[in-house]
Amino acid sequence: MYVMLKIRNGRLEDCVDLLTVYMGTHWEKGLTTVEEVKDLHRGSNFFRWGWLVAEIDNRVVGEIIFRTERNPRTGKLGLIRDIGVDVRYQKQSVGKALTRAAEEILREKEVSRIIADSPPEAYNFWMKINYFSRGELVRIQCNPKDVPSRRSRIVKTCEVNDLQSMPRSMRFSNISHPGLLVDTASSIIDGKKKGSILRFTTDDECIGFGAIISNNGSGSEFIADVTPSGEDYADLIIAKTAKFASKWKSKNVASRIPKDQLSRFMEVTDWSLETDRQIPVTRLM
Ligand SMILES: CC(C)(COP(=O)(O)OP(=O)(O)OC[C@H]1O[C@@H](n2cnc3c(N)ncnc32)[C@H](O)[C@@H]1OP(=O)(O)O)[C@@H](O)C(=O)NCCC(=O)NCCS
């Protein structure tokens, strides 16, 4: 461990150093300017308390981004949404120190467990620091024409595209993979992606949400989730959200879902399936 290693809250000025970190660790994002890095550190799903950086000799060499979410099955979850350490400082315990510091903050927020989605290359890092693999993520896809048009007298659908911030009621996961509903909805709320947010109610009670984005020509991506009282309507809510892709004439509509929820999605239509690259990992608190 570096003697001079300091873990502290992140600040927008740190994005100058973080650009170098991103260029080495997240080259697939194609970031080239400090402003682009700053953009990743603001918006409707970003909390200042959930951003720590690692500093060595007055230089930021790594960061971790995390937040919390309600989950009726497991209680409050901590979500690590990103971690990166400058390639020149990797394998020297910086990533571990960042994760432990984030865990401390999440423990104070009384989360029951912490979840991260690991690329295969980082999987052994998570194993070394006592996370374990939890379930699998499946990518499902179909032609929007194959999603049935569903109607219901009981469930009302309302498009809520004028949101200025993320409603608290949306900060949850139940049948969807943790983090994905908020991430998808925030890209719409923050104007980064073209898309729609759908709110489903019965008797004025909110029973679910859908968020769907159009990736200009290359298809649509959606996430649908239901509250425990909406579980009986999950197939309707999934179908109504996915069908939205027809409005944009998308050739395909896709989602990433937990494998153990596959049967609910298969009730809607015959999706083509592929194992997702990301591996969910977790640590109980
Ligand atoms: C994953 C990452 C953050 C790890 O940071 P790091 O500072 O190198 O990690 P640490 O040095 O704290 O590693 C802790 C342990 O895991 C091991 N480890 C780290 N990365 C590893 C890897 N890719 N493969 C195998 N073991 C690894 C370390 O050797 C160390 O083991 P030890 O305790 O026996 O010495 C860093 O590799 C990175 O930025 N990767 C690119 C971005 C990324 O994939 N992020 C994950 C998003 S979820």
The ligand as an SDF file (V2000), in Angstrom:
LIG
                    3D

 48 50  0  0  0  0  0  0  0  0999 V2000
  -10.3510   -3.4600  -11.3650 C   0  0  0  0  0  0  0  0  0  0  0  0
   -9.3900   -2.3780  -10.8690 C   0  0  0  0  0  0  0  0  0  0  0  0
  -10.1770   -1.1890  -10.3510 C   0  0  0  0  0  0  0  0  0  0  0  0
   -8.5180   -2.9740   -9.7510 C   0  0  0  0  0  0  0  0  0  0  0  0
   -7.7090   -1.9440   -9.1910 O   0  0  0  0  0  0  0  0  0  0  0  0
   -6.3090   -2.2620   -8.5060 P   0  0  0  0  0  0  0  0  0  0  0  0
   -5.8790   -1.0270   -7.7950 O   0  0  0  0  0  0  0  0  0  0  0  0
   -5.3730   -2.8320   -9.4830 O   0  0  0  0  0  0  0  0  0  0  0  0
   -6.7190   -3.3880   -7.4690 O   0  0  0  0  0  0  0  0  0  0  0  0
   -5.9380   -3.8170   -6.1200 P   0  0  0  0  0  0  0  0  0  0  0  0
   -4.4700   -3.6320   -6.3280 O   0  0  0  0  0  0  0  0  0  0  0  0
   -6.5260   -3.1490   -4.9540 O   0  0  0  0  0  0  0  0  0  0  0  0
   -6.2950   -5.3740   -6.1090 O   0  0  0  0  0  0  0  0  0  0  0  0
   -6.6890   -6.1370   -4.9600 C   0  0  0  0  0  0  0  0  0  0  0  0
   -6.2910   -7.5830   -5.2250 C   0  0  0  0  0  0  0  0  0  0  0  0
   -6.8620   -8.0250   -6.4680 O   0  0  0  0  0  0  0  0  0  0  0  0
   -5.8260   -8.4190   -7.3690 C   0  0  0  0  0  0  0  0  0  0  0  0
   -6.2120   -7.9890   -8.7130 N   0  0  0  0  0  0  0  0  0  0  0  0
   -6.4970   -6.7390   -9.1400 C   0  0  0  0  0  0  0  0  0  0  0  0
   -6.8320   -6.7440  -10.4380 N   0  0  0  0  0  0  0  0  0  0  0  0
   -6.7520   -8.0250  -10.8380 C   0  0  0  0  0  0  0  0  0  0  0  0
   -6.9830   -8.6670  -12.0670 C   0  0  0  0  0  0  0  0  0  0  0  0
   -7.3840   -8.0000  -13.1490 N   0  0  0  0  0  0  0  0  0  0  0  0
   -6.7950  -10.0120  -12.1270 N   0  0  0  0  0  0  0  0  0  0  0  0
   -6.3930  -10.7220  -11.0300 C   0  0  0  0  0  0  0  0  0  0  0  0
   -6.1790  -10.1560   -9.8200 N   0  0  0  0  0  0  0  0  0  0  0  0
   -6.3540   -8.8180   -9.7370 C   0  0  0  0  0  0  0  0  0  0  0  0
   -4.5930   -7.6900   -6.8890 C   0  0  0  0  0  0  0  0  0  0  0  0
   -3.4200   -8.3380   -7.3050 O   0  0  0  0  0  0  0  0  0  0  0  0
   -4.7810   -7.7300   -5.3860 C   0  0  0  0  0  0  0  0  0  0  0  0
   -4.4540   -9.0330   -4.9130 O   0  0  0  0  0  0  0  0  0  0  0  0
   -3.5690   -9.2360   -3.5850 P   0  0  0  0  0  0  0  0  0  0  0  0
   -4.4200   -8.7530   -2.4570 O   0  0  0  0  0  0  0  0  0  0  0  0
   -3.3080  -10.7020   -3.5660 O   0  0  0  0  0  0  0  0  0  0  0  0
   -2.3470   -8.4130   -3.7900 O   0  0  0  0  0  0  0  0  0  0  0  0
   -8.4370   -1.9200  -12.0120 C   0  0  0  0  0  0  0  0  0  0  0  0
   -7.8330   -3.0680  -12.5890 O   0  0  0  0  0  0  0  0  0  0  0  0
   -9.1130   -1.1490  -13.1200 C   0  0  0  0  0  0  0  0  0  0  0  0
   -9.2160    0.0790  -13.0740 O   0  0  0  0  0  0  0  0  0  0  0  0
   -9.5980   -1.8530  -14.1700 N   0  0  0  0  0  0  0  0  0  0  0  0
  -10.2310   -1.2370  -15.3330 C   0  0  0  0  0  0  0  0  0  0  0  0
  -11.6260   -0.7350  -15.0290 C   0  0  0  0  0  0  0  0  0  0  0  0
  -12.5640   -1.8350  -14.5720 C   0  0  0  0  0  0  0  0  0  0  0  0
  -12.6200   -2.9110  -15.1520 O   0  0  0  0  0  0  0  0  0  0  0  0
  -13.3050   -1.5530  -13.5230 N   0  0  0  0  0  0  0  0  0  0  0  0
  -14.2410   -2.4930  -12.9270 C   0  0  0  0  0  0  0  0  0  0  0  0
  -15.6180   -1.9970  -13.1090 C   0  0  0  0  0  0  0  0  0  0  0  0
  -16.7250   -2.9040  -12.0870 S   0  0  0  0  0  0  0  0  0  0  0  0
  1  2  1  0
  2  3  1  0
  2  4  1  0
  2 36  1  0
  4  5  1  0
  5  6  1  0
  6  7  2  0
  6  8  1  0
  6  9  1  0
  9 10  1  0
 10 11  2  0
 10 12  1  0
 10 13  1  0
 13 14  1  0
 14 15  1  0
 15 16  1  0
 15 30  1  0
 16 17  1  0
 17 18  1  0
 17 28  1  0
 18 19  1  0
 18 27  1  0
 19 20  2  0
 20 21  1  0
 21 22  1  0
 21 27  2  0
 22 23  1  0
 22 24  2  0
 24 25  1  0
 25 26  2  0
 26 27  1  0
 28 29  1  0
 28 30  1  0
 30 31  1  0
 31 32  1  0
 32 33  2  0
 32 34  1  0
 32 35  1  0
 36 37  1  0
 36 38  1  0
 38 39  2  0
 38 40  1  0
 40 41  1  0
 41 42  1  0
 42 43  1  0
 43 44  2  0
 43 45  1  0
 45 46  1  0
 46 47  1  0
 47 48  1  0
M  END
$$$$
